[in-house]
């Protein structure tokens, strides 16, 4: 073998090895590990729609949210939440909040941030609005509770209180303490 043939063979071998390394570096994606990454295991949804069912398996309520994500403890967190009961439930209430968390067993929904419960046929059969910063909703029991400050508007009447228990299906309301109100005849 001549020196020229040996040189060309070595050059071709170096080119083949170099091109193999180049293709491996271009096709192999190396995951980037970041401390405190925003990504966790679980699922994420934009424009989420979750249906809750009653004991009979029929739709009881609907949760719509701009964003939903599963938390590590199997709870689901929502942003910009709207909750409606199904017409068959006979509960004329809708509930809006900035955020909510539903427990793993789906028995409790904890709403926070400008929570508003509205009904055109609420307490005393009048337009009713309940406003608070925190509310716990048990959809299957049709109950809503809070231990925080709450403002209730029933028609032209306004009530303020600390703590409340409301039965949304029966349109009953129980205020806990620090009750004050404004009643217009």
Backbone torsions as a table, in degrees:
resi	resn	phi	psi	omega
1	UNK	NA	134.3	-177.8
2	UNK	-83.1	164.1	179.7
3	UNK	-63.3	-36.9	-179.3
4	UNK	-66.8	-41.9	179.0
5	UNK	-65.6	-41.5	179.1
6	UNK	-64.3	-42.2	179.2
7	UNK	-63.2	-43.4	180.0
8	UNK	-66.7	-39.2	178.5
9	UNK	-63.2	-44.0	179.1
10	UNK	-65.6	-40.6	178.6
11	UNK	-63.4	-44.5	177.9
12	UNK	-64.7	-40.8	178.5
13	UNK	-63.5	-42.8	178.2
14	UNK	-64.4	-40.5	177.9
15	UNK	-64.0	-40.4	179.9
16	UNK	-66.3	-44.9	179.3
17	UNK	-65.4	-41.0	178.9
18	UNK	-64.2	-43.2	179.4
19	UNK	-68.2	-33.7	176.9
20	UNK	-64.0	-45.2	177.7
21	UNK	-62.5	-40.0	179.6
22	UNK	-63.8	-45.1	179.4
23	UNK	-67.0	-34.5	178.1
24	UNK	-66.8	-39.2	-179.6
25	UNK	-72.1	-28.0	179.1
26	UNK	-81.1	-31.1	-176.6
27	UNK	-94.6	-20.2	-179.9
28	UNK	-86.4	119.9	178.6
29	UNK	-97.1	121.8	179.6
30	UNK	-95.5	121.0	179.6
31	UNK	-65.9	140.9	178.5
32	UNK	-96.5	123.8	177.0
33	UNK	-97.2	127.2	179.6
34	UNK	-119.7	136.1	174.4
35	UNK	-69.8	132.3	178.5
36	UNK	70.1	36.4	-179.3
37	UNK	-60.4	145.6	178.8
38	UNK	-73.9	-15.1	-175.6
39	UNK	-90.8	129.8	176.9
40	UNK	-124.8	167.9	175.8
41	UNK	-72.2	154.7	-177.9
42	UNK	124.1	-168.7	-178.2
43	UNK	-118.8	159.6	-179.2
44	UNK	-135.6	138.4	177.2
45	UNK	-133.7	142.7	167.5
46	UNK	-103.9	144.7	-179.3
47	UNK	52.8	56.4	-175.7
48	UNK	-78.1	147.8	174.5
49	UNK	-137.3	113.2	-177.6
50	UNK	-115.5	132.4	179.0
51	UNK	-106.9	128.5	175.6
52	UNK	-102.1	140.3	-178.2
53	UNK	-113.0	155.4	176.9
54	UNK	-87.2	-176.9	-179.5
55	UNK	-60.7	-25.9	-180.0
56	UNK	-84.8	-1.0	179.1
57	UNK	86.4	-3.9	178.8
58	UNK	-82.8	154.0	179.2
59	UNK	-61.0	129.3	-179.8
60	UNK	-107.0	-41.6	-178.8
61	UNK	-152.2	165.0	179.0
62	UNK	-130.1	133.2	173.5
63	UNK	-110.5	125.6	172.1
64	UNK	-115.8	139.0	-179.0
65	UNK	-148.6	151.6	176.4
66	UNK	-66.2	-31.7	-174.1
67	UNK	-152.5	137.1	175.7
68	UNK	-134.0	142.8	178.9
69	UNK	-146.9	141.9	177.3
70	UNK	-81.1	132.2	176.9
71	UNK	-93.4	163.4	-176.1
72	UNK	-57.0	-29.1	-178.3
73	UNK	-91.6	21.5	177.6
74	UNK	72.5	7.7	172.2
75	UNK	-81.2	159.8	177.2
76	UNK	-118.2	128.3	179.5
77	UNK	-105.4	142.0	-177.6
78	UNK	-125.6	150.3	173.0
79	UNK	-119.8	140.6	-178.5
80	UNK	51.7	75.6	-169.4
81	UNK	-98.5	142.9	172.4
82	UNK	-135.9	126.3	-179.2
83	UNK	-119.8	130.9	175.9
84	UNK	-125.4	138.8	169.5
85	UNK	-82.4	151.9	176.4
86	UNK	-68.5	148.9	179.2
87	UNK	-57.8	-36.0	-179.4
88	UNK	-65.2	-19.8	179.4
89	UNK	-76.1	-21.3	179.4
90	UNK	69.1	30.6	179.8
91	UNK	-114.8	106.8	-173.2
92	UNK	-84.5	42.3	-176.1
93	UNK	-119.4	144.7	168.4
94	UNK	-123.7	149.1	-176.9
95	UNK	-132.2	132.5	177.5
96	UNK	-122.6	147.4	176.6
97	UNK	-159.0	160.3	177.1
98	UNK	-69.9	-36.1	179.7
99	UNK	-150.4	161.5	179.0
100	UNK	-155.1	156.8	174.4
101	UNK	-133.1	131.6	177.5
102	UNK	-110.6	135.3	-177.5
103	UNK	-69.8	163.1	-177.8
104	UNK	-58.5	-38.3	-179.5
105	UNK	-84.4	-0.9	177.1
106	UNK	61.2	25.0	178.2
107	UNK	-89.0	-22.1	-175.5
108	UNK	-134.2	132.8	172.9
109	UNK	-116.1	120.9	179.0
110	UNK	-101.6	115.5	-177.2
111	UNK	-105.7	143.2	178.3
112	UNK	-147.3	155.0	178.2
113	UNK	82.3	101.2	177.8
114	UNK	48.0	55.1	179.5
115	UNK	-76.4	129.5	178.2
116	UNK	-133.9	124.6	173.4
117	UNK	-109.1	127.6	-175.1
118	UNK	-125.0	143.9	173.6
119	UNK	-149.6	133.2	175.7
120	UNK	-78.4	-16.1	-179.5
121	UNK	-132.2	54.3	-174.4
122	UNK	-84.5	-137.3	-176.6
123	UNK	-62.5	136.6	-176.6
124	UNK	59.0	21.2	178.1
125	UNK	70.8	16.2	-176.9
126	UNK	-111.7	166.2	172.7
127	UNK	-55.3	128.0	-177.1
128	UNK	-132.3	139.3	176.4
129	UNK	-134.9	128.9	175.0
130	UNK	-111.8	127.2	179.5
131	UNK	-126.2	134.4	177.7
132	UNK	-160.6	173.7	177.5
133	UNK	-95.0	-13.8	-178.6
134	UNK	-150.9	136.1	-179.3
135	UNK	-148.8	136.5	174.4
136	UNK	-106.6	124.2	-177.2
137	UNK	-113.9	128.0	171.5
138	UNK	-107.9	93.7	-171.9
139	UNK	-58.1	-39.8	-177.2
140	UNK	-69.1	-28.8	178.9
141	UNK	-95.2	-4.4	-179.8
142	UNK	59.2	31.8	-178.2
143	UNK	-115.1	147.1	177.9
144	UNK	-131.4	131.4	-179.7
145	UNK	-134.6	153.8	172.2
146	UNK	-153.1	150.9	172.9
147	UNK	-108.7	6.9	-178.9
148	UNK	-95.5	177.9	176.9
149	UNK	-65.5	135.8	-177.6
150	UNK	-136.3	142.1	175.5
151	UNK	-116.9	130.9	-178.6
152	UNK	-124.2	129.4	175.3
153	UNK	-116.4	120.4	177.2
154	UNK	-119.2	103.6	-173.2
155	UNK	61.2	-121.1	178.6
156	UNK	-93.1	-5.9	-178.4
157	UNK	-84.2	142.3	177.9
158	UNK	-128.5	134.9	178.3
159	UNK	-127.8	143.9	172.7
160	UNK	-122.9	141.7	179.4
161	UNK	-158.2	167.6	170.9
162	UNK	-112.7	116.0	-178.7
163	UNK	87.4	140.1	-177.3
164	UNK	-159.1	147.8	169.8
165	UNK	-129.5	123.2	-179.0
166	UNK	-124.2	135.0	170.9
167	UNK	-100.9	104.7	-173.3
168	UNK	-71.4	-30.6	-179.7
169	UNK	-74.7	-37.5	-179.0
170	UNK	-93.2	-4.3	-176.8
171	UNK	53.5	49.9	176.8
172	UNK	-116.3	147.1	-175.5
173	UNK	-136.3	134.7	175.8
174	UNK	-128.5	119.0	178.7
175	UNK	-95.3	145.8	-172.2
176	UNK	-91.5	-55.3	-175.4
177	UNK	-157.8	172.7	178.5
178	UNK	49.8	50.0	-174.9
179	UNK	-87.5	130.0	173.2
180	UNK	-143.6	156.2	-176.5
181	UNK	-158.2	171.1	177.9
182	UNK	-132.5	119.0	-179.1
183	UNK	-117.3	123.8	178.4
184	UNK	-103.5	129.2	-177.6
185	UNK	-62.1	NA	NA
